[in-house]
Amino acid sequence: MTDSARADHRDSQLAADRADRHAFHRSVGLFPATAINMTQMVGIGPFITIPLVVATFSGPQAIMG
């Protein structure tokens, strides 16, 4: 291997090491995952309860209170 080839190899290895350090790492911890799950459960509530209330009152009078 010539000196030029060694230098090119070393430069490409350094570039790869820099890219690895700055790579995007996806992760969700326990607390964020729990928070996401809770917001999803709370957010679906109106879509579950409104049809049940309308069905119980048999029509739009459910809106009147």
C-alpha positions as CSV (number, residue, x, y, z in Angstrom):
1,M,0.0,0.0,0.0
2,T,1.4,3.4,-0.9
3,D,1.5,6.4,1.4
4,S,-1.2,8.1,-0.7
5,A,-3.5,5.0,-0.4
6,R,-2.9,4.9,3.4
7,A,-3.7,8.6,3.7
8,D,-6.9,8.1,1.7
9,H,-7.9,5.1,3.8
10,R,-7.2,7.0,7.1
11,D,-9.2,10.1,5.8
12,S,-12.1,7.9,4.9
13,Q,-12.0,6.2,8.3
14,L,-12.0,9.5,10.1
15,A,-14.9,10.7,8.0
16,A,-16.8,7.5,8.9
17,D,-16.1,8.0,12.6
18,R,-17.3,11.5,12.5
19,A,-20.5,10.4,10.7
20,D,-21.1,7.8,13.3
21,R,-20.8,10.3,16.2
22,H,-23.3,12.6,14.5
23,A,-25.7,9.9,13.4
24,F,-29.4,10.2,14.3
25,H,-30.4,7.9,17.1
26,R,-34.1,7.2,17.6
27,S,-35.2,6.3,21.0
28,V,-38.2,6.8,23.3
29,G,-37.7,6.3,27.0
30,L,-40.2,5.0,29.5
31,F,-41.6,8.4,30.6
32,P,-42.1,9.8,27.0
33,A,-43.7,6.5,25.9
34,T,-46.1,6.6,28.9
35,A,-46.9,10.2,28.1
36,I,-47.6,9.5,24.5
37,N,-49.8,6.5,25.4
38,M,-51.8,8.6,27.9
39,T,-52.4,11.4,25.5
40,Q,-53.6,8.9,22.9
41,M,-56.1,7.4,25.4
42,V,-57.4,10.7,26.6
43,G,-57.5,12.1,23.0
44,I,-59.8,9.2,21.8
45,G,-62.3,9.8,24.6
46,P,-64.7,12.2,22.8
47,F,-64.9,9.9,19.8
48,I,-66.0,7.1,22.1
49,T,-68.3,8.9,24.5
50,I,-70.2,11.3,22.1
51,P,-71.7,8.5,20.0
52,L,-72.7,6.6,23.2
53,V,-74.4,9.7,24.6
54,V,-76.2,10.4,21.3
55,A,-77.4,6.8,21.1
56,T,-78.6,6.9,24.7
57,F,-80.7,10.1,24.1
58,S,-81.8,8.8,20.8
59,G,-80.9,11.9,18.8
60,P,-79.6,15.4,18.8
61,Q,-81.2,16.4,22.1
62,A,-78.0,15.1,23.7
63,I,-76.4,18.4,22.6
64,M,-79.0,20.4,24.5
65,G,-77.8,19.0,27.8
